[in-house]
Amino acid sequence: MDSRKNLELARNIIIKEYNTLVREIILDKDRPVLKVVFHIEIYLYIRYNEYEEYSYCAIFSPNPDDQMRFDNYDDIWDVKTRPHHFHVRGMQSVIESPMRGEPSYDIPILLNNILDFVKK
C-alpha cells in the first residue's frame, strides 16, 4: 500500500465530491496524514501507512471523546469485520466497520457518516 498515493486519492475525492463543505484541506508533506476542516468546524484526519493500516478520525468538538474513528490498527475488537472496526462517536463502544482501507470505497462512506451526524 502506498500511503502517499492513498492520501492523494482521498484528497482528490474530497475536493471533487465534497468541496463545498470544506474550508481547508492539508496534505502534510512529512507525515502520512491528510487534515480536512469543514465549514461546520468538524476536523477530519485521514492516515494510511505502509503496513496496510488506516485511520479515519472525525472530531466534532473540543470535548473529550467527541469523535468517531474507523481503523484497522489493532486486532483486539470482537467484531465480524476484524481488524476493521468503528469507534462510535463518544468512543464508548466499538462496532463492525464497513471500511476496507481503500480510499475510493471508504471516503464516500466516511463523509456520509459525518454528514449523518450533522443532520441529527
BELDA-V969457 format. One record per residue. N is the residue number from 1. SS is DSSP state (H for helix, E for strand, C for the rest). D_LAST is the distance of its C-alpha to the last C-alpha in Angstrom with 2 decimals. Layout:
N_SS_D_LAST ; N_SS_D_LAST
This chain:
1_C_35.46 ; 2_C_35.74 ; 3_H_33.01 ; 4_H_33.71 ; 5_H_33.57 ; 6_H_30.26 ; 7_H_28.79 ; 8_H_30.30 ; 9_H_28.96 ; 10_H_25.38 ; 11_H_25.86 ; 12_H_27.32 ; 13_H_24.51 ; 14_H_21.91 ; 15_H_24.27 ; 16_H_25.01 ; 17_H_21.65 ; 18_H_19.10 ; 19_H_21.49 ; 20_H_19.80 ; 21_H_16.81 ; 22_E_19.33 ; 23_E_21.23 ; 24_E_23.53 ; 25_E_24.59 ; 26_E_27.40 ; 27_E_29.41 ; 28_C_31.47 ; 29_C_35.11 ; 30_C_36.28 ; 31_C_33.50 ; 32_C_31.58 ; 33_E_28.16 ; 34_E_25.92 ; 35_E_23.68 ; 36_E_20.96 ; 37_E_19.45 ; 38_E_16.68 ; 39_C_16.78 ; 40_C_13.47 ; 41_C_15.48 ; 42_C_14.29 ; 43_E_17.51 ; 44_E_18.33 ; 45_E_21.68 ; 46_E_23.31 ; 47_E_26.60 ; 48_E_29.26 ; 49_C_32.71 ; 50_C_36.01 ; 51_C_35.60 ; 52_C_32.92 ; 53_C_30.24 ; 54_E_26.89 ; 55_E_23.87 ; 56_E_20.48 ; 57_E_18.80 ; 58_E_15.60 ; 59_E_15.69 ; 60_C_12.73 ; 61_C_14.99 ; 62_C_18.60 ; 63_C_17.87 ; 64_C_19.67 ; 65_C_17.93 ; 66_C_14.53 ; 67_E_14.85 ; 68_E_14.95 ; 69_E_18.16 ; 70_E_19.83 ; 71_E_23.61 ; 72_C_26.97 ; 73_C_28.94 ; 74_C_29.85 ; 75_C_31.06 ; 76_C_30.61 ; 77_C_27.49 ; 78_C_28.33 ; 79_C_26.14 ; 80_C_27.50 ; 81_C_26.43 ; 82_C_28.36 ; 83_C_28.76 ; 84_C_25.42 ; 85_E_22.60 ; 86_E_19.01 ; 87_E_18.32 ; 88_C_14.87 ; 89_C_12.74 ; 90_C_14.87 ; 91_C_17.90 ; 92_C_18.99 ; 93_C_19.33 ; 94_E_20.43 ; 95_E_20.00 ; 96_E_21.43 ; 97_C_20.61 ; 98_C_20.89 ; 99_C_22.37 ; 100_C_26.06 ; 101_C_26.68 ; 102_C_27.37 ; 103_H_25.62 ; 104_H_25.95 ; 105_H_24.27 ; 106_H_21.75 ; 107_H_20.39 ; 108_H_18.66 ; 109_H_17.02 ; 110_H_16.07 ; 111_H_14.62 ; 112_H_12.61 ; 113_H_11.18 ; 114_H_10.41 ; 115_H_8.90 ; 116_H_6.62 ; 117_H_5.32 ; 118_H_5.51 ; 119_H_3.82 ; 120_C_0.00
